[in-house]
Amino acid sequence: MSGTESCERCGSQRPRGVTRCPDCGHERTSRWRYVSWLALGIAVPVLALATALLGYLALFSIQQGTIGAAGPAIALWIGIWVGAALVVTIVYKRKTRARTATEPATR
């Protein structure tokens, strides 16, 4: 049976591509879900930390008149902020794309 695979829970054969087992109702989960939660768990605190440090560096260096000396540090934290924001955006788009791809067509 080349077009079937076994269920992780009950072991019965089901057609490939079917997400729910017809016998026991077990739904196959994607590893992407765990990776996305891990990525969000790291990216969101980094985003918050980078935002706070950018605000502090900008305000402190403007107050002291040393904005030129703080330029490399500000550029570094802007890069970290953009990277974390991209991770959050990619995870969000992938989750919404996966959700709409599995929903049945209404019309």
Secondary structure by P-SEA (a helix, b strand, c coil): cccbbbbcccccccccccccccccbbbbbbaaaaaaaaaaacaaaaaaaaaaaaaaaaaaaaaacccccaaaaaaaaaaaaaaaaaaaaaaaaaaaaaaaaaccccc
